[in-house]
Amino acid sequence: MTSHVDQAVAARIAAARLKREQRRQQRAELAEAREHGLQARMAAKVARWQQEDES
């Protein structure tokens, strides 16, 4: 039999784990979006350089 205190501690630990996992997921999503944005930015820069060279 677990006490009320043990149950409360277990609930707080579970909530902290869930919050940590959500933050990890959010960081991964932001990193992916950032990488995509950097690639698009570099592609635009190269295209601009090519246009300048052709002119």
C-alpha positions as CSV (number, residue, x, y, z in Angstrom):
1,M,0.0,0.0,0.0
2,T,1.4,3.4,-0.9
3,S,0.8,6.5,1.1
4,H,-0.8,9.7,-0.2
5,V,2.7,11.3,-0.1
6,D,4.2,8.6,-2.3
7,Q,1.4,8.9,-4.8
8,A,1.8,12.7,-4.9
9,V,5.6,12.3,-5.5
10,A,5.0,9.7,-8.2
11,A,2.5,12.1,-9.9
12,R,5.0,15.0,-9.8
13,I,7.8,12.8,-11.2
14,A,5.5,11.6,-14.0
15,A,4.5,15.2,-14.8
16,A,8.1,16.3,-14.9
17,R,9.0,13.4,-17.2
18,L,6.2,14.4,-19.6
19,K,7.2,18.0,-19.5
20,R,10.8,17.1,-20.3
21,E,9.8,14.9,-23.2
22,Q,7.6,17.7,-24.6
23,R,10.5,20.1,-24.4
24,R,12.8,17.6,-26.1
25,Q,10.2,17.1,-28.9
26,Q,9.8,20.9,-29.3
27,R,13.5,21.4,-29.5
28,A,13.8,18.7,-32.2
29,E,11.0,20.3,-34.2
30,L,12.6,23.7,-34.0
31,A,16.0,22.3,-35.0
32,E,14.4,20.6,-38.0
33,A,12.7,23.8,-39.1
34,R,15.9,25.8,-38.5
35,E,17.9,23.4,-40.7
36,H,15.3,23.6,-43.4
37,G,15.3,27.4,-43.2
38,L,19.1,27.5,-43.4
39,Q,19.1,25.3,-46.5
40,A,16.5,27.5,-48.2
41,R,18.5,30.6,-47.3
42,M,21.7,29.2,-48.7
43,A,19.9,28.1,-51.9
44,A,18.5,31.6,-52.4
45,K,22.0,33.1,-51.8
46,V,23.6,30.8,-54.4
47,A,20.8,31.6,-56.9
48,R,21.4,35.3,-56.3
49,W,25.2,34.8,-56.9
50,Q,24.5,33.0,-60.1
51,Q,22.2,35.8,-61.3
52,E,24.9,38.4,-60.5
53,D,27.6,36.4,-62.3
54,E,25.3,36.1,-65.4
55,S,24.7,39.8,-65.5
